[in-house]
Amino acid sequence: MTEMTTIAAPPSAALRPPVPAADAATAPLPGVVQTPDRDGLSLITAPDVTLAVWARPAAPEIPAEIAACVPLPATALRAELAATELMRDAKAVLSGRLAAHGLPVQSCPRWLSDMAELTRRFAALVSQTLDATAITLRLEVLADVACPRFHVDQTRLRLLCTYRGPGTEWLPPGAVDRRALGNGAPNAQIADPAAVRTLAPFWVGILKGERYPGNAGRGQVHRSPALPDGSAPRVLFCLDA
């Protein structure tokens, strides 16, 4: 699973629908940075920030390309990639990996370019700030809810972008009961359901995990969203460092 939980997950309590992304944009939250500019994602390195969100508009041609790439690979693509190679030519690296995994890259040039640009920027960020030499790429097609329980990641930084389907749900840092989270309590005890926010499809979020230097006990809390009945599988792009 991409949105991995680090705590055993009991059955989760029902949650009301998360606060719409537009509402989240109008209410600044401590520990969260939302930017209309891709360069603002670098603010994740600030000591008091655990989530940076690039609230970008959707590109209508990319969902159309994804729809044309039928069937998408049923198994997740997971690959460890050298940061130096990605900074030099991320598009060539991703094209080779995706083609080898069965994705018809010739049918999705704009989607490939978008993933490559996100990967290049993430590689540069983690190389400069964390001295990381490699990142892990994951592309998943999810027909089920991967991680329904709120959790934190045992990573330093994680980039998430949902290209199709509902986006990742997250909690403002100040709304989380960390004791309940650590004790394996159900979702409704970890936070008031009304506090739940969501990353809109095509938005890019970079989350600090538990292993980011100085961030132990402060990892950004998030979970996989529920899928509407009869909807197409969710397409999730993830980068880890």
Secondary structure, 3 states (H helix, E strand, C coil): CCCCCCCCCCCCCCCCCCECHHHHHCCCCCCEEEECCHHHHHHHHCCCCCEEEECCCCCCHHHHHHHHCCCCCCCCEEEEEEHHHHHHHHHHHHHHHHHHCCCCHHHCHHHHHHHHHHHHHHHHHHHHHHCCCEEEEEEEEECCCCCCCCECCCCCEEEEEEEECCCCEECCHHHCCHHHHHCCCCHHHHCCHHHCEECCCCCEEEEECCCCCCCCCCCCCEECCCCCCCCCCEEEEEEEC
